[in-house]
Amino acid sequence: MSKTKPGIGIVAPSGYTLDDAAIERGIRLLEARGHTVHNYFDTAKVFQRFGGTDEARLAQLQAAACDPEVDVVIALRGQYGLTRLLPRIDFDTMAQSGKIFVGFSDFTAFQMGLMAKTG
């Protein structure tokens, strides 16, 4: 059976969700539309105002980029925090993954870093 809808990875490289139920509703909606969703964000691992420690947030990005079932990586939200990770992101791995990275707010810094480092 061929895959018809892109697989989606949810990451929280910046802030965490203000409404945990909203994530579940969003995932259910994407799944109802035929997408396979991998949620790398764990509400139990929120750290301060972030979607996890710096290490955990880097691990979310890396896991989504390396997962062959994920085609599109979506940042849970913007806010603040991703810029703290920029020096430690493996942009070559991100680019070589072939994933589409979607986000807003400070996720734009990731996108610009990806373009600057890998073209």
N, C-alpha and C positions, 0 to 999 in steps of 0.2 A: 504494500500500500504506500503510495507516495504522499509526502507531506504537502498539504495545500496551503496551510496558513503558517506564517512565521512563528517560531517559538520566541517567547518573550521572557527576559530576565529582569526582575525588579531589584534594584540596589538602592541603598541609602548612603551615598557618599558625603552627604551634608547633614541636614537636619533630619529628625525623625518625624513620623506622622503625628499629627495632633488628634487624629481620630482613627484608632486601630480598626474599627469596624469599616471605615471607608476603604481601607486596603482590601479587606475581604470582599466587599461589594465590587470593587474594581476588578479583582482577580476573577470573581464569578462571572462578571460581564464579559471579560476577555475570553474566558473558557467557553462561555455560551456561544461566542462568535467563532469558535473553532480553534482558538490558539491554545498551545500548551504553555503554561506559565510556571516559571521557576522563581520563587520568592527567596532571595538571598538575605533579605532584611529580617532580623529577629527582634521583635519588640522587647524581649527580655534582656537584650544586650545593649539597650540604649545607654549612652554615656554622656552625662551632662546634657548639653542641648543637641548632641549629635546622634546619628543613627548607629552608634557603636564607637569603640575606641578607634584611634587612627589605624591601628593594625587591622581591626575587624572590618573597617570600611574599605581599606585596601584589599583585603581578602575577598570582600563581596565583588569588587570590580574584577579582580583576577579570576575568580570562580566563574562569573558570568562570561567573561571573555574566552575562557577555556572550555566552556560547556558546548559540545557539538550540537546540542538540541536547541540552543539559543541563537536566534538570528538578530534580534533587536534587544538592546539593553536600555532600559528606561530608568532614569533617576526618579526615585520616589517623590522628591521635592527639591527645591533649591534651598535657599537660606544662606547659611554660612558654614564653612568647614572644609569644603573641598580644596580650597587653596592651600590648606595645611598639608595636603597629601601630594601636591604636584611634584615636588622633588623626588618622591619615592615611587611614582607610578611608572611602570614598565610600558612606555608608549609603543615600543616596537611590538611587544606582545599584543597590545590593544589593536594596533593597525593590522598586524598579520592575522588577527582573528577574523577579519572580514565582517565584523558586526557593525550594525548601525547603532550609534550611541545618541540617545534622545534625552534632553533635559532642558532646564531653564535656569535663570538666575545664576548662581555661581558655577553651575555645571558648564556654562559657556567657557569658563577658564580651562576645564578639561578638554573641551572641543578645540579651543585655540592652541592648547599645549599639544594635542594630538596632531593638529595640522602643522604647527611649527617644528615639531620634532621628527615627523615622518612624512609630511607632504600630503 
